[in-house]
Amino acid sequence: MRPSIKLIIAVLILTASASALAQYGDVDPRTLPAQVAAQEAIVQAEPGNKDWHAWLRLAVLSQDAGSYRESEDAYRQTISLLRAPDPLTVADIFDHMGTMYVESGQLSKAEPVERHALAIREHQHDPLATGVSHTHLAMLLLGQNDLHSAEAEAQSAVSLLVPEYTHPSGVSSATPEEKMAALIDLALVQCATGESPDSIRSLGFAMQIARKNYPDTSFPVGYIDFLLGYAYWKDGNLHDAGDLMSQGIQKLATVIGWGHPTYLKTLRQYRAFLVETGQRNKAQQLLVEINKLDHPGGSAAVASRDIAVAHNLPS
């Protein structure tokens, strides 16, 4: 798998959570380590260590902080404590665990988890949740370089979540985040298969949704800026690519710029562009920033999705 594709796969999952960047209320990235520590204390005490809700909160907070091994352990504990919950809640937990595996680059672990979530959602006849599963599977298959299967999953996701993309009269009750994620995923598949103009069109539609729902300095707008720059790069438009990637990075820095692994990967991608286009001084300056951020305990960004809200999980 090409490093550029691997990077984009690793960070795509963030887009699905762009509305709040937090699952359990407003999470301040600068205080996230303290929140993780507090939640660890809760699950270690009675009755917290028997409460799957408490373990799920720890799993998500650890994922937000980029502590993927701890997050995996907490997800497994959550699942072990489940007792006949709503099937769609189970699917949400498995799906969320799958996103953690994708973020941490463990694609072989992610696929069976995501397919389990999809099977539950299809059986429960939930078209929107099924569309989200198709989005995540497409991302996963793209990461495995199975482009044909990834494109099929991406098209399925867009048809369920963003029907208006191909049919102006189409209507969907999907959230803006779900629609943007489906379009971005389709765009990345198109970019990987050499269909850069189609990719730019898909991202342009996603940007319309982002600008309609968020301010210009927001995470969704900044991230789509960056991805549009990436698509222009692959299409050979280096001038627009550089401008868009640069302004996207600047916007992302205000939200996930505290050293989260995903932010570091994004910086490395931009540095690869700078090196390829002969901007070696800027690339060197960026490397200094990357090295400064890349140290243990430097992660404090939020990467969670709203799996709790729809099913009334406690906050």
N, C-alpha and C positions, 0 to 999 in steps of 0.2 A: 504494500500500500504506500502511495506517495505521501511524504511528510505533510504536504499542504492539505491533502484530503484528510489525513489523520487529525490534523489540528482542527479543521472545520467541524469534523464529526464530534470531537471532544467538547466543543463549545456550543454547538447548535442547541443542545438541550436547554441552555439558559433562556433562549428566546421564548420558550413556552411559558415562562414564569415572569414575563416582563412587567405585568401589571403592578405587582407589589414587591416582588423579589423576596417574599417571606411567606411562610405557610401559617405560622401561628401569630398573626398580628404583625406589627411593625418591628422588624429586627434591625437594630443599628449595627452595621458591620464592625464598628470599632469596639462594641461591647460583646460581640458574639462569643469570644473565648470564655468570658465570665458566664454567659448563659449556658454554654455547653457544660462547664464545670458544675453549675447549679443543678442542671438536669441530671448529670451523673450522680450527684448526691441523692437526688430524689429516687432514682431507680435502684440505688443500693440500699435504700431503707424500706421497711415495711410501711404501707402495703405497696409501695411503688414497684418493688421488684416482681410483683405478680400482675401488674397493670400494663396491658399491651399498649394502651394509649400513651403512657409515660415513656415506654421504650420507643414507640414510633416518633414521639417528639425528639428524643435523643438521636435517633437515626437521622432525622431530617436536619437537625441542628449540626450534627457532625458532618453531614454531607455539605451543608452550607459552608462549613469552615474548611472544606477540602480534606477532612480527616476520614479518608475512605475506608480504611481497615476498621476503624471504630464504628463507622456508619454501617458497614456490612454486618458486623457482630450484632449491632442493635436491631437491624432489620430482621436477622434470623431469630433473635429473641422475641421480637414482636410477633412473628409468624407462629412461633412455638406456643405462644400464650393465647392465640385466637381461639375462641369458643363459639362456633356457630354464628359468626357475624353476617351481615348483609353481603351477598356475593359480590356486588359492585365495590364494596369497601375492600374486600379481599383483592379484587382486581386492581384497585388503585394502589394498594400497598405493593403488590408485585410489580406493577408498572413503575412505581417510584423507585423501587429497588433496582429495576432494570436501568433507569436513568443514571443511578449512582455508578453502576458497572460501566456504562458508556463513558461517563465523565472521567472515570479512572482508567479508561482504556482496556477494560476487561470484557471485550466483546463476546468471547465464547461463553462467558457466564451470563451475559445479558440476554442472549437470544432465547434460551428456554424460558427464562423468567418473563420476557415480554410476550412470547407466544402463549404462555399460560394466561396472562392477563387478557390477551386478545380473545382467546377461546371463551373465557367467562363472559366478556362483554358481548360477544356475538350471541351466546346462548341466552343472555338476558335481554337481547334485542334493544341495545342502547347504541343508536347510530353515531352519536357524537363521541362517546367514549371509544367506540370501535374505530372511528376516524383517528383519534389520538393514538391508539395502538398502532394503526397503519403508519402514522407519521414516525413513531419511534422505531418501528421495524425497518422502515425505509432508511432511516439514518444509520441503523445498525448494519444493514446489508451493504450500504454504501461504504461503511468503514471496512467491511470484509471484501470490498471490491467486486461484489456480485451486482453489477450495474443493472442487468436485466431485471432481476427480482426487485432491486431497490426502486427502479422506475415504476414497476407495477404497483408496489406498495404506496409510493408517493402519489401516483395518480388516483388510487383509491382514497387516500386521505383527503386530497383536494376535492374530489367529487362529493365526499360526505361533509366536509367542513367548510369549503368555499365554493359552493356550486355556482355562484355568480361570476367566478373567474372565467368559466367557459360558456355559461348561459346567463345573460344579463338579467333574466327574470328569476334566476335561482335565489332561494331563500334558505338561510341556515341560522339557527340560534347559537351557533358556536361563538365562543368569546373571541375578542380581537387577538388574544395571545394564541389561541388554537389555530385561528386562520393564518396568522403570520407564520407560525411554526410549520404548518403544512406547505405554505407557499415557499418558504425558505428551503425546506427539505427538497421540494421539487426542483428548485433552482440549483441546488448543489448537485443533484443527480444530473441535471442538464449540463451543468458546467463540467462535470466529470466525463460526460460522454461527448464533449466537444461542441455542445449546443449553446455556446455562450450568449448569442442574441436572445434565445428563449429564456435563458437564465436571468438575463437583465430584465426582461419583461416580467417574469414572475416576481423578482425582487422589487420592481417598480410598483407592482400591485400591492405587495406587502408594505411598502413604504407609504402608500396612500392610506392604508389602514392604520399604520403607526402614527402618521401625522394627524389623522382625524381624532385619535384617542389619547395622544401624549404630547407633551411639549417637545420642542426641538432638542433640548438638552437631555432628554430622557434616555434610559437604557435601550428601549426598542429602536428609537430613531438612530442612536449612535451605532448600535450593532448592525442594523441594516445598511447604514452608511458604509461600515467596514466591509460587509459582504458584497455590496455593490462594487466597491473598489476592487475586491478580489475578482469578481466576475469581469470587470473591465480589464483587469490585468490579463486574465486568460483570453480575453477577446482582442488583446493587443493595443488597447487604448491606455497607454501608460500614464498620460497626463492626468486624465480623470481618475484613473486608478489611484495614483498617489495622493491626490487631493482628498478623495473620499475615504481612503484608508486612514489618512492622517487625522481628519476631523472625526472619524469614528472612534479612533483610539483616544482622542482627547475627551470625548463624551463618556466613553467607557471608564476612563480613569477616575471620574467622579463617583462611580457606582461600585466598580469592582477592582479599583486600583490599589488595594492594600496588600497585594501579593498573592491573591488566590491563584492556584495552578492554572485555571482557565485564562486568567488575564495574562499570565506569563506566556502561555502558548500563543495568545493573540499577538503579543509583542514580538515573539520570535517569528511569527509569520510575517509581520510587517517588516522586520529586519531582513528576512529573506528577500522580500521585494526590493528593499533598499540596496542590498548587495547585488541583486540581479541587474538592477538599473544603474549600477555604478556610483551610487551615493554612499561611498564608503565612510566618509566622516560622520554622516548622520547615523549610519549603521553602527559605528563604533560607539557613539554617544548612547545609542539605544541599548547596546550590549552592557554598558556600564550600569544603566538603570535596571536592566534585567538581573544582573548579578547582585545588585543592591537589594532587590526585592526577593530574590530566590534564596531564602534562608529558613530554617525551621521556625515555626511559630509565627511566620509572617503573613499567614493567610487569615483574612477576616472579611471575606465577601459572602454574599448570599446567593444561592443557586437553587432555591426550592420552588416547587410548584404547589398549586392549591388543591391538594388531594383531600384536605380535611373539610373544606367549606361545604361542598355539595352533600356530604354525608354527615354533617353535624358532629364531627369529631371535636373534642373539647380543645379549647385554646387556653 
